[in-house]
Amino acid sequence: MNLTTSWIFWAFLSACFAALTAIFAKLGVENVNSDLATLIRTVVIFVTLALILAAIGELKRPEALSARTWTFLILSGLATGGSWICYFRALKIGQAAEVAPIDKLSVVMVAIFGAVFLGEKLSATGWLGVALIGLGAILVAL
């Protein structure tokens, strides 16, 4: 298997970038309103993704997407915005090493929401792992 086609590779990179996000964001919100910091971050992401999509020829006409796709992408965008606003405010107030673990309780919530809303199934070992992630996040934050 090619490494770049592995979900584990991309998930690990995501975790690395998320860790850098916490460190850079904590430094970035020191002397600025956390909502302004979120806006700046969002603009950087928007421009970066637009350039990447343009470079690889993947910009699609909006009408080519289904209403269902639009609905869930808009909801995902709103959830992302809410998450970022709350995350940056938490970083403004707390320590990155305390905020990030609580933010990672999203792993626990995804497992629960995935089971309830998407019908996804985890093994007993998987649920034990989810419980330990939750416990670990709380212990690190305390």
C-alpha positions as CSV (number, residue, x, y, z in Angstrom):
1,M,0.0,0.0,0.0
2,N,1.2,3.5,-0.9
3,L,1.7,5.5,2.3
4,T,-0.2,8.6,0.9
5,T,-3.3,6.5,0.2
6,S,-3.5,5.3,3.8
7,W,-6.0,6.9,6.1
8,I,-3.6,6.3,9.0
9,F,-0.9,8.4,7.3
10,W,-3.3,11.4,6.8
11,A,-4.9,11.0,10.3
12,F,-1.4,11.1,11.8
13,L,-0.5,14.2,9.8
14,S,-3.8,15.8,10.9
15,A,-2.8,15.2,14.5
16,C,0.6,16.7,13.9
17,F,-0.9,19.8,12.3
18,A,-3.5,20.0,15.1
19,A,-0.7,20.0,17.7
20,L,1.1,22.8,15.8
21,T,-2.2,24.7,15.6
22,A,-2.5,24.7,19.4
23,I,1.0,26.0,19.9
24,F,0.9,28.6,17.1
25,A,-2.6,29.7,18.1
26,K,-1.6,30.1,21.7
27,L,1.3,32.4,20.7
28,G,-0.9,34.2,18.1
29,V,-3.8,35.1,20.5
30,E,-1.5,36.7,23.1
31,N,-2.1,40.3,22.0
32,V,-5.2,40.1,19.8
33,N,-8.9,39.4,20.2
34,S,-9.5,35.7,19.8
35,D,-12.3,36.2,17.3
36,L,-10.0,38.3,15.1
37,A,-7.4,35.6,15.4
38,T,-10.0,33.1,14.2
39,L,-10.9,35.3,11.2
40,I,-7.3,35.6,10.2
41,R,-6.8,31.9,10.5
42,T,-9.9,31.3,8.4
43,V,-8.8,33.7,5.6
44,V,-5.4,31.9,5.5
45,I,-7.1,28.5,5.2
46,F,-9.6,29.8,2.5
47,V,-6.8,31.3,0.4
48,T,-4.5,28.3,0.8
49,L,-7.3,25.8,-0.2
50,A,-8.4,27.9,-3.1
51,L,-4.9,28.0,-4.5
52,I,-4.4,24.3,-4.0
53,L,-7.7,23.5,-5.7
54,A,-7.0,25.8,-8.6
55,A,-3.5,24.3,-9.0
56,I,-4.8,20.8,-9.2
57,G,-7.8,21.7,-11.3
58,E,-10.4,20.6,-8.8
59,L,-12.4,23.8,-8.4
60,K,-16.0,22.7,-9.1
61,R,-19.0,24.8,-10.2
62,P,-21.3,25.2,-7.2
63,E,-24.4,24.0,-9.1
64,A,-22.6,20.7,-9.8
65,L,-23.0,19.7,-6.1
66,S,-26.3,18.2,-4.7
67,A,-28.5,20.0,-2.2
68,R,-27.6,17.2,0.3
69,T,-23.9,17.9,-0.2
70,W,-24.4,21.6,0.3
71,T,-26.5,21.1,3.4
72,F,-24.0,18.9,5.2
73,L,-21.0,20.9,4.1
74,I,-22.6,24.1,5.3
75,L,-23.5,22.5,8.6
76,S,-19.9,21.2,8.9
77,G,-18.6,24.7,8.2
78,L,-20.8,26.2,10.9
79,A,-19.6,23.5,13.3
80,T,-16.0,24.1,12.4
81,G,-16.5,27.9,12.9
82,G,-18.1,27.3,16.3
83,S,-15.3,24.9,17.3
84,W,-12.6,27.4,16.2
85,I,-14.1,30.3,18.0
86,C,-14.5,28.4,21.2
87,Y,-10.9,26.9,20.8
88,F,-9.3,30.3,20.3
89,R,-11.2,31.8,23.3
90,A,-10.1,28.8,25.4
91,L,-6.5,29.3,24.3
92,K,-6.7,33.0,25.1
93,I,-7.6,32.1,28.7
94,G,-6.0,28.8,29.4
95,Q,-2.8,26.9,28.8
96,A,-2.4,25.0,25.5
97,A,-1.5,21.8,27.4
98,E,-4.8,22.1,29.2
99,V,-7.1,23.3,26.4
100,A,-5.9,20.8,23.7
101,P,-6.8,17.6,25.7
102,I,-10.3,18.9,26.4
103,D,-10.7,19.8,22.7
104,K,-9.6,16.2,21.9
105,L,-12.7,14.9,23.8
106,S,-14.1,15.4,20.3
107,V,-12.6,11.9,19.7
108,V,-15.0,10.5,22.3
109,M,-17.9,12.5,21.0
110,V,-17.2,11.3,17.4
111,A,-17.3,7.7,18.5
112,I,-20.6,8.2,20.3
113,F,-22.2,10.3,17.5
114,G,-20.9,7.9,14.9
115,A,-22.6,5.0,16.7
116,V,-25.8,6.9,17.4
117,F,-26.3,8.8,14.1
118,L,-24.2,6.8,11.5
119,G,-24.7,3.3,12.8
120,E,-20.9,2.8,13.1
121,K,-19.8,0.0,15.4
122,L,-16.7,-0.3,17.6
123,S,-15.5,-3.4,19.3
124,A,-15.4,-3.7,23.1
125,T,-11.7,-2.9,22.8
126,G,-12.5,0.1,20.7
127,W,-15.0,1.4,23.3
128,L,-12.4,0.8,26.1
129,G,-9.9,2.9,24.0
130,V,-12.5,5.7,23.7
131,A,-13.1,5.6,27.5
132,L,-9.4,5.8,28.1
133,I,-9.0,8.7,25.7
134,G,-11.8,10.5,27.6
135,L,-10.2,9.7,31.0
136,G,-6.8,10.7,29.8
137,A,-8.0,14.0,28.4
138,I,-9.6,14.9,31.7
139,L,-6.6,13.8,33.7
140,V,-4.2,15.9,31.5
141,A,-6.4,18.9,31.7
142,L,-6.7,18.8,35.5
